[in-house]
Amino acid sequence: MERVGVVGAGIVGLAVARRVALTRPGVRVSVLDKELRVGAHQTGHNSGVAHAGLYYAPGSLKATLCRRGIGLLKEYCAERGIAYREVGKVVVARDAREAAALDGIEERAAANGVPGLRRLDAAGLREVEPHAAGIAALHSPTTAIVDFPAVARAYADDVRAAGGELRLGFEVTRLRPAGSRVAVASPHDELVFDRLIVCAGLWSDRVARLAGDDPEPAIVPFRGEYYRLAPHREHLVRGLVYPVPDPRYPFLGVHFTRRVDGGVDVGPNAVLALAREGYRRRDVRPADLLETLRWPGFRRLARAHWRTGIEELYGSAVKSAFAARARAFVPEVSAADLVPAPAGVRAQAVDRDGSLVDDFRIGRRGPVTTVRNAPSPAATSSLAIAEWIVDRSG
Ligand SMILES: Cc1cc2nc3c(=O)[nH]c(=O)nc-3n(C[C@H](O)[C@H](O)[C@H](O)COP(=O)(O)OP(=O)(O)OC[C@H]3O[C@@H](n4cnc5c(N)ncnc54)[C@H](O)[C@@H]3O)c2cc1C
């Protein structure tokens, strides 16, 4: 029997394993994860937004797979009874320069086929989000909020129901060729697969290197810190309220996100994490930090963007500075309204020349396919990423 292994029980790895299990009769799929539960990292620490595809370059993998992915995700959540609510999103322009930038976003969104887009003036914005302030906004009514950890658990159930297996607590520490196949070892066990698909998130570059793949791009971990609006201030936001993003970065800027549990998150910022899974400021792993500092791409990135880095650190250390960023487009918010909330860490691939890899990047070397860059909106796009990987592999 043909055997396919998937490294990583995050939402991408589980979607890939599910697609193999459902579409390849006679193939046995095994999902390996070092953690004892599914969705333990990025999948369980994100904003919970099903992105409609506003910002991404038309024709890019992000644009194509996000548009296909959100449709598949919506259907899937309806079938499985998973929370999915189209609360809508506004991108708020505060001045003429930002309003001009909205034109570019609107053009891209239209080219990507985002449905229902509306341009709002200041009064129109107040009808959608009464406490947001701006001179103009772009409204995407189909942008939704979703319970991604529940989606990941449901994919895992599908894998098992279709005859696949999850091996949790299996940390992949070595890969070696075994004829045309690949042997995958943990410190305690070794399994041999005909095909291996690596969806290792924050560790994807390291697992890729185990397979003899190029060190480029390297993962640089960026912590995204959140606050939550105090319950008596949740009425300040109905759905999703975003600033106009800085086009130099793939991050969307501190924004307001209503959650499926009813609360409202404010964040995330983007500060360098001093450990790959460094969820708290005090989490430092010297080996991880050294690896980041040694990567020529990181040094180039730091030289080019040190000013933004310092601003982000300041916003991280000083709550009133974080609140000021949020207040810029929802003026009634003050630092006293913000309660600390758990952070996430993004796996952001950085090329040797210092550029942040913008698009999804997926490579193949012999029997091993590796997802090298799957930042936001990869959770939204997971079912489409799975189709893309599984349906084109022979
Ligand atoms: C702060 C933040 C906000 C975000 N907001 C959104 C959003 O609103 N909408 C959206 O669509 N996307 C969002 N994203 C992006 C989204 O969360 C990720 O794109 C997605 O979760 C990636 O899934 P994954 O399966 O690739 O990675 P992960 O969920 O990180 O899973 C990777 C898995 O691989 C395992 N692993 C790693 N190395 C090994 C090894 N050696 N052996 C065994 N197992 C290993 C890990 O334990 C982990 O479980 C956000 C991300 C962050 C961090």
PDBQT file of the ligand as one rigid body, heavy atoms in Angstrom, charges set to zero:
ROOT
HETATM    1  C1  LIG A 401      -0.937  36.234  15.080  1.00  0.00    +0.000 C 
HETATM    2  C2  LIG A 401      -1.461  35.544  13.854  1.00  0.00    +0.000 A 
HETATM    3  C3  LIG A 401      -2.673  35.957  13.264  1.00  0.00    +0.000 A 
HETATM    4  C4  LIG A 401      -3.138  35.328  12.117  1.00  0.00    +0.000 A 
HETATM    5  N1  LIG A 401      -4.382  35.625  11.637  1.00  0.00    +0.000 NA
HETATM    6  C5  LIG A 401      -4.905  34.910  10.600  1.00  0.00    +0.000 A 
HETATM    7  C6  LIG A 401      -6.237  35.110  10.174  1.00  0.00    +0.000 A 
HETATM    8  O1  LIG A 401      -6.989  35.877  10.764  1.00  0.00    +0.000 OA
HETATM    9  N2  LIG A 401      -6.676  34.423   9.079  1.00  0.00    +0.000 N 
HETATM   10  C7  LIG A 401      -5.881  33.532   8.409  1.00  0.00    +0.000 A 
HETATM   11  O2  LIG A 401      -6.326  32.945   7.407  1.00  0.00    +0.000 OA
HETATM   12  N3  LIG A 401      -4.616  33.288   8.826  1.00  0.00    +0.000 NA
HETATM   13  C8  LIG A 401      -4.124  33.939   9.915  1.00  0.00    +0.000 A 
HETATM   14  N4  LIG A 401      -2.868  33.677  10.371  1.00  0.00    +0.000 N 
HETATM   15  C9  LIG A 401      -2.048  32.712   9.647  1.00  0.00    +0.000 C 
HETATM   16  C10 LIG A 401      -2.456  31.276   9.972  1.00  0.00    +0.000 C 
HETATM   17  O3  LIG A 401      -2.630  31.087  11.353  1.00  0.00    +0.000 OA
HETATM   18  C11 LIG A 401      -1.372  30.352   9.430  1.00  0.00    +0.000 C 
HETATM   19  O4  LIG A 401      -1.153  30.685   8.069  1.00  0.00    +0.000 OA
HETATM   20  C12 LIG A 401      -1.765  28.894   9.499  1.00  0.00    +0.000 C 
HETATM   21  O5  LIG A 401      -2.207  28.560  10.794  1.00  0.00    +0.000 OA
HETATM   22  C13 LIG A 401      -0.591  28.045   9.101  1.00  0.00    +0.000 C 
HETATM   23  O6  LIG A 401      -0.915  26.704   9.372  1.00  0.00    +0.000 OA
HETATM   24  P1  LIG A 401       0.196  25.600   9.351  1.00  0.00    +0.000 P 
HETATM   25  O7  LIG A 401      -0.490  24.300   9.472  1.00  0.00    +0.000 OA
HETATM   26  O8  LIG A 401       1.081  25.844   8.161  1.00  0.00    +0.000 OA
HETATM   27  O9  LIG A 401       1.138  25.939  10.608  1.00  0.00    +0.000 OA
HETATM   28  P2  LIG A 401       0.974  25.621  12.168  1.00  0.00    +0.000 P 
HETATM   29  O10 LIG A 401      -0.419  25.793  12.621  1.00  0.00    +0.000 OA
HETATM   30  O11 LIG A 401       2.023  26.418  12.863  1.00  0.00    +0.000 OA
HETATM   31  O12 LIG A 401       1.311  24.069  12.272  1.00  0.00    +0.000 OA
HETATM   32  C14 LIG A 401       2.612  23.554  12.068  1.00  0.00    +0.000 C 
HETATM   33  C15 LIG A 401       2.724  22.291  12.897  1.00  0.00    +0.000 C 
HETATM   34  O13 LIG A 401       3.955  21.638  12.582  1.00  0.00    +0.000 OA
HETATM   35  C16 LIG A 401       4.420  21.017  13.771  1.00  0.00    +0.000 C 
HETATM   36  N5  LIG A 401       5.859  20.768  13.631  1.00  0.00    +0.000 N 
HETATM   37  C17 LIG A 401       6.827  21.676  13.396  1.00  0.00    +0.000 A 
HETATM   38  N6  LIG A 401       8.026  21.072  13.342  1.00  0.00    +0.000 NA
HETATM   39  C18 LIG A 401       7.821  19.757  13.548  1.00  0.00    +0.000 A 
HETATM   40  C19 LIG A 401       8.695  18.631  13.620  1.00  0.00    +0.000 A 
HETATM   41  N7  LIG A 401      10.021  18.737  13.462  1.00  0.00    +0.000 N 
HETATM   42  N8  LIG A 401       8.147  17.407  13.861  1.00  0.00    +0.000 NA
HETATM   43  C20 LIG A 401       6.790  17.279  14.022  1.00  0.00    +0.000 A 
HETATM   44  N9  LIG A 401       5.938  18.316  13.981  1.00  0.00    +0.000 NA
HETATM   45  C21 LIG A 401       6.439  19.552  13.734  1.00  0.00    +0.000 A 
HETATM   46  C22 LIG A 401       4.092  22.047  14.849  1.00  0.00    +0.000 C 
HETATM   47  O14 LIG A 401       4.048  21.453  16.129  1.00  0.00    +0.000 OA
HETATM   48  C23 LIG A 401       2.733  22.571  14.394  1.00  0.00    +0.000 C 
HETATM   49  O15 LIG A 401       1.667  21.892  14.999  1.00  0.00    +0.000 OA
HETATM   50  C24 LIG A 401      -2.372  34.286  11.517  1.00  0.00    +0.000 A 
HETATM   51  C25 LIG A 401      -1.183  33.858  12.119  1.00  0.00    +0.000 A 
HETATM   52  C26 LIG A 401      -0.751  34.450  13.287  1.00  0.00    +0.000 A 
HETATM   53  C27 LIG A 401       0.468  33.910  13.968  1.00  0.00    +0.000 C 
ENDROOT
TORSDOF 0
